[in-house]
């Protein structure tokens, strides 16, 4: 009896670095690869891979034979996949949040370009006595702080200590880092139609998108490190137990140094470098003069466009837009005048003369800041 094939689900995990499988004449998307129809949706509208399900009548049905959903081919423009990494990484969009919590030393610690420096130096997490603040320090001696005596040399060792603080000591700041996914094992994969192969007419061959190569590098790293998953789990538990013993017995002047942690940190930096490059690649495709946003917006009639200089800001919600205060002053001038006359009892004529004709910048800025605070309340 043949073994039942388990296909990945829509939006599931990409696990295989091979994009295509089969012979040259019968090449098809790898169900577990970066162009999987099972993960990202069907190539053809309302048609599964094996053509058992065809037509809108079977909309949103998953084929039992090939595991592909029968739906619109537009899915491949919007459906994300995921990659589960063996080692943790810092989300580039959450880097500022992490630095805000842990201090400027963390900016150096999570930088893969400074891997050798980080591996040769030692850092620790210090906890203030009121347990409301944590920060990275470079010494076991820290006034008015409890220093966790586990030597941190990279992202994985940082993850181990933060996990201990969050789970064993219930430190809110450490819990906040995990709740906001600042450190994660889950990497989103862009929909295939946003990172397609292109054809190089000069060489008469397909040209792989750079971002595909970066995803493939991470999948290859996963394959190399999969045999060590159990070791990672056991070592992490052992190290957290050692931290617990050191704190219980007040052994705070001797740091816990593990040889294997250096290798784990080194591997984490390899993941981090690729993931940083993925985010940078997306940023480059969207922003700048030749980015997607500027290409789509230039040439359109847009009031207050600031010459359509739009850049990406991942910290904003989809319904938000960031503009300079000078543009905001122009856009919101009617609301500002309304605020001054209705809530501050300013005279209409005075407002018109002083804030629309002859602007006193110092006075205007102070009043406008007050208006913004009032508005957002």
C-alpha positions in Angstrom: 0.0 0.0 0.0 1.5 3.4 -1.1 2.1 6.0 1.6 -0.4 8.8 1.6 1.0 12.2 0.4 0.4 15.1 2.7 0.3 18.3 0.8 0.9 21.7 2.4 -2.1 23.9 3.0 -2.9 27.3 1.4 -0.6 29.9 3.1 1.4 27.0 4.7 5.1 26.5 5.0 7.7 26.3 2.2 10.2 23.6 3.1 12.0 22.6 -0.1 14.6 24.7 -1.9 13.7 23.1 -5.3 11.3 25.3 -7.2 10.3 22.7 -9.8 10.2 18.9 -9.9 9.7 16.3 -12.7 11.4 15.8 -16.0 12.3 18.4 -18.6 9.1 17.8 -20.6 6.9 17.4 -17.5 8.3 20.1 -15.2 5.8 21.3 -12.6 5.8 23.5 -9.4 7.2 21.7 -6.4 4.3 21.4 -3.9 6.7 22.3 -1.0 8.6 24.9 -3.0 8.6 28.7 -3.6 6.1 28.5 -6.4 3.8 25.8 -4.9 0.2 25.9 -6.1 -0.8 24.2 -2.8 0.7 27.1 -0.8 0.1 30.1 -3.0 -3.0 29.1 -5.1 -3.6 27.8 -8.6 -1.8 29.1 -11.7 -5.0 28.9 -13.7 -8.4 30.4 -12.7 -10.7 27.9 -11.0 -8.6 24.9 -12.0 -6.6 22.6 -9.7 -3.3 21.2 -10.8 -4.6 17.8 -11.9 -7.8 19.4 -13.4 -10.1 17.2 -11.3 -11.8 20.4 -10.1 -12.6 23.0 -12.8 -14.9 26.0 -12.9 -16.4 28.6 -10.4 -18.9 25.9 -9.3 -16.0 24.4 -7.3 -14.9 27.7 -5.8 -12.8 27.3 -2.6 -12.8 23.5 -2.8 -9.5 21.8 -2.2 -8.7 18.9 -4.5 -8.2 15.6 -2.7 -5.9 14.4 -5.4 -3.4 17.2 -5.8 -4.1 19.4 -2.8 -4.7 22.6 -4.8 -7.6 24.9 -4.1 -10.0 25.7 -6.9 -10.1 29.5 -6.9 -9.1 32.6 -8.8 -5.5 32.8 -10.1 -5.4 36.3 -8.5 -4.5 34.4 -5.3 -0.9 34.2 -6.5 -0.7 38.0 -6.3 -1.8 38.2 -2.7 -1.3 34.8 -0.9 1.8 34.8 1.4 3.5 31.6 2.4 5.9 31.1 5.3 9.3 29.6 6.2 9.9 28.2 9.7 13.5 28.9 10.5 15.7 26.6 12.6 17.3 29.6 14.4 15.6 32.8 15.6 16.0 36.1 13.9 15.2 39.7 14.6 12.5 41.2 12.3 14.1 44.2 10.6 10.8 46.1 11.0 10.9 45.5 14.7 14.6 46.5 15.2 13.8 50.0 16.5 11.4 48.5 19.1 14.1 46.0 20.3 16.7 48.8 20.6 14.3 51.0 22.5 13.8 48.2 25.1 17.3 46.8 25.3 19.4 50.0 24.6 21.9 50.9 21.9 24.2 47.9 22.6 21.5 45.6 21.0 21.9 47.5 17.7 25.5 46.2 17.5 24.6 42.8 18.9 22.0 41.9 16.2 24.1 43.3 13.3 25.4 40.3 11.2 28.1 42.4 9.7 29.6 42.6 13.2 29.5 38.9 13.8 33.2 38.4 14.6 33.2 41.4 17.0 30.1 40.1 18.8 31.5 36.6 19.1 34.7 37.9 20.7 33.0 40.3 23.1 30.6 39.6 26.0 27.3 41.2 26.9 24.6 40.5 29.5 21.1 41.5 30.2 20.6 43.6 33.3 17.3 43.9 35.1 16.5 46.9 37.3 15.3 46.1 40.8 11.8 47.3 40.1 11.7 44.8 37.2 10.3 47.4 34.8 13.4 47.9 32.7 15.9 45.6 31.0 19.0 46.6 29.1 22.1 45.1 27.5 25.4 45.8 29.4 29.0 44.7 28.8 29.9 43.8 32.4 28.6 41.7 35.3 29.0 44.7 37.5 26.0 47.0 37.2 24.9 49.4 39.9 21.3 49.0 41.1 20.7 46.1 38.6 20.5 42.3 38.7 22.7 41.1 35.8 21.7 37.7 34.4 25.1 35.9 34.3 24.8 34.3 30.9 27.2 35.5 28.3 25.5 36.8 25.2 27.5 36.8 22.0 24.7 36.9 19.3 21.0 36.5 18.5 20.5 33.0 19.8 22.1 33.6 23.2 20.0 36.8 23.4 16.9 34.7 22.6 17.7 32.2 25.4 18.1 34.9 28.1 15.0 36.8 27.0 13.0 33.6 27.0 14.1 32.9 30.5 13.1 36.4 31.7 9.7 36.1 29.9 8.8 32.6 31.0 10.6 32.1 34.4 10.6 35.6 35.8 7.5 37.0 34.1 9.4 40.2 33.1 6.9 42.4 31.2 9.5 44.0 28.9 10.8 40.5 27.8 7.3 39.3 27.3 6.6 42.4 25.2 9.5 41.5 22.8 7.9 38.1 22.1 4.3 39.4 22.0 5.2 41.9 19.3 7.3 39.3 17.4 10.5 41.3 17.6 12.3 37.9 17.6 10.7 35.2 15.5 11.1 31.8 13.8 8.4 32.6 11.3 9.4 34.3 8.0 6.7 35.5 5.5 7.2 34.6 1.8 6.0 37.0 -0.8 3.3 35.7 -3.3 5.0 34.2 -6.4 3.6 36.7 -8.9 5.4 39.5 -7.0 8.8 37.8 -7.4 8.5 36.0 -10.7 11.3 34.7 -12.9 12.1 37.0 -15.8 13.5 36.1 -19.2 17.0 37.3 -20.2 16.8 37.8 -24.0 20.6 38.4 -24.3 21.4 35.0 -22.7 18.2 33.3 -23.9 17.5 31.9 -20.4 15.3 32.4 -17.4 16.7 34.8 -14.8 15.8 34.1 -11.1 14.7 37.0 -9.0 17.3 37.9 -6.3 14.7 37.5 -3.6 14.0 33.9 -4.6 17.7 33.2 -4.2 17.6 34.6 -0.7 14.6 32.5 0.2 16.4 29.5 -1.2 19.5 30.3 0.9 17.4 30.2 4.1 15.8 26.9 3.0 19.3 25.4 2.4 20.4 26.7 5.8 17.3 24.9 7.3 18.4 21.6 5.6 21.9 21.9 7.0 20.7 22.6 10.5 17.7 20.3 10.8 19.8 17.5 12.4 20.6 19.9 15.3 17.0 20.8 16.2 16.8 18.4 19.1 20.3 19.5 20.4 19.1 23.2 20.3 16.0 22.3 22.4 17.9 20.3 25.0 20.8 22.8 25.2 18.3 25.7 25.6 16.6 23.9 28.5 19.9 23.1 30.1 21.2 26.6 29.9 18.0 28.1 31.4 18.3 25.6 34.3 21.9 26.8 34.8 20.7 30.4 34.9 18.1 29.5 37.5 20.7 27.8 39.7 23.1 30.8 39.4 20.3 33.2 40.4 19.1 30.9 43.3 22.6 30.4 44.7 23.5 34.1 44.1 26.5 33.1 41.9 26.4 36.5 40.1 30.2 37.1 39.6 30.8 34.1 37.4 29.3 34.1 33.9 27.9 31.0 32.2 30.0 30.4 29.1 29.1 27.6 26.6 31.2 26.6 23.7 28.3 25.4 21.6 26.5 28.8 21.9 29.1 30.4 19.7 28.2 28.1 16.9 24.5 28.7 17.4 25.0 32.4 17.4 27.1 32.2 14.2 24.3 30.3 12.5 21.7 32.8 13.7 23.8 35.6 12.0 23.7 33.7 8.7 19.9 33.6 8.9 19.8 37.3 9.9 22.0 38.4 7.0 19.7 36.8 4.4 16.5 38.1 6.1 17.9 41.6 6.3 18.6 41.4 2.5 15.1 40.1 1.8 13.5 43.1 3.6 16.0 45.5 1.9 15.1 44.0 -1.5 11.4 44.6 -0.9 12.1 48.1 0.3 14.2 48.8 -2.8 11.4 47.5 -5.1 8.9 49.8 -3.5 10.7 53.0 -2.7 13.0 55.4 -4.5 12.6 57.1 -8.0 12.3 53.7 -9.8 10.3 52.0 -7.1 6.8 50.6 -7.5 5.1 53.4 -5.6 6.8 56.3 -7.3 6.3 54.7 -10.8 2.6 54.4 -10.1 2.0 57.8 -8.6 4.1 60.1 -10.8 2.3 61.7 -13.7 -1.1 61.7 -11.8 -2.8 64.8 -10.6 -2.3 64.8 -6.9 -2.9 67.8 -4.6 -0.3 68.4 -1.9 1.7 65.5 -3.3 5.1 67.0 -2.1 6.3 66.1 -5.6 5.1 62.6 -5.0 8.1 61.8 -2.8 6.7 58.7 -1.1 8.8 56.2 0.8 7.9 53.0 2.6 7.4 53.0 6.4 6.6 49.5 7.7 5.8 50.9 11.1 2.6 52.6 9.8 -0.7 50.8 9.4 -2.1 50.4 5.9 -4.7 53.2 6.5 -2.1 55.7 7.7 0.2 58.1 5.9 3.1 60.1 7.2 3.6 63.7 6.0 5.8 66.6 7.1 4.5 69.1 9.6 4.7 71.9 6.9 2.4 69.9 4.6 0.1 69.1 7.5 -0.2 72.9 8.4 -1.4 73.6 4.8 -3.8 70.7 4.8 -5.3 71.3 8.2 -5.3 75.1 8.2 -9.2 75.3 8.2 -9.3 73.0 11.2 -6.6 74.9 13.0 -8.4 78.2 12.5 -11.6 76.6 13.7 -9.8 75.4 16.8 -8.4 78.9 17.6 -11.7 80.7 17.1 -14.1 78.2 18.6 -12.0 76.7 21.5 -9.4 79.4 22.2 -11.7 82.5 21.5 -9.3 84.0 19.0 -10.7 86.7 16.7 -11.2 85.7 13.0 -9.5 88.7 11.6 -6.5 88.3 13.9 -6.2 84.6 12.9 -6.4 85.5 9.2 -3.8 88.3 9.4 -1.3 86.5 11.7 -1.5 82.9 10.6 -2.4 83.1 6.9 -0.9 86.3 5.7 2.0 87.3 8.0 3.0 84.1 9.8 5.0 84.3 13.0 6.6 80.9 12.8 7.5 80.6 16.5 4.0 81.5 17.7 2.4 79.5 14.9 4.4 76.3 15.7 3.6 76.5 19.4 -0.1 76.9 18.8 -0.2 74.2 16.1 1.5 71.7 18.5 -1.2 72.5 21.0 -3.8 72.0 18.3 -2.4 68.6 17.4 -2.5 67.4 21.0 -6.1 68.6 21.3 -7.0 66.9 18.0 -5.6 63.5 18.9 -7.2 63.5 22.3 
